[in-house]
């Protein structure tokens, strides 16, 4: 056991050195792109003040948009690397404690400590994944504003058409408004997929209700959600795990099962949270869970079992599918 911990520690230290190097390189690249973006923005401001051809104005806007997008991507990359570095440093500290404990403690005490460290590791993994989704969600609120800068250019062109062809300019502005509204709705949906803010604010059940309604509207499937037991807040990592599992199972039903109806049942018992998702689709052979393509189902099963719960599949070709899992209630 101590040897396993030591090997994992060495591998983590190697990964940490690589991430640290990449972080420094990305920080240097970000500084260069920031300076370039400032220069391009200054040029764009000068062009806007002049009476120039539309083609020149468009070129200036395109350059500014490209610089903004590069800056946005690089900032996201640097933030991700910094988050990865932070997670690796925490994991390294845990491993160092395990190595020290494994070399000093007796076999029984190591076994007990291992169980606790496994639970801590589970929470750390889930929380780390959700922290990444939260980061992406925050960026999506600001990022699309830069990516949609092209609308500003099109609006500028439409405004110039007012003196040439007012009717065409009005049509262009109407089309821009429609496109902007459609894009805004898509962005809101994307943000909700990444990390529904109400999961933090209101909890698991309200979020599942909202998500089921949205999924029904988007997919065309008849989705029903039934909640039994005592509705309450759970530990954050449990709410995340259950929500992501339901999200994955609904997505599978929509993409692969050819189903027309899906039933989601959540039983919030005092000691156990039980979730089942039934569909009337074409079903599948549970043995296919061994295939590499079924990573989503494998992850649900692994998380449930690591938390002390269970995972079951009741399905056969042509007879729909029922996938259920349980996790201990800790909230």
Secondary structure, 3 states (H helix, E strand, C coil): CHHHHHHHHHHHHHHHHHHHHHHHHHHHHHHHHHHHHHHHHHHHHHHHHCCCCHHHHHHHHHHHHHHHHHHHHHHHHHHHHHHHHHHHHHHHHHHHHHHHHHHHCCHHHHHHHHHHHHHHHHHHHHHHHHHHHHHHHHHHHHHHHHHCHHHHHHHHHHHHHCCCCHHHHHHHHHHHHHHHHHHHHHHHHHHHHHHCHHHHHCCHHHHHHHHHHHHHHHHCCEEEEEEEECCCCCCHHHHHHHHHHHHHHHHHHHHCCCCCEEEEEEEECCCEEEEEEEECCCCCCHHHHHCHHHHHHHHHHHHHHHCCCEEEEEECCCCCEEEEEEEECCC
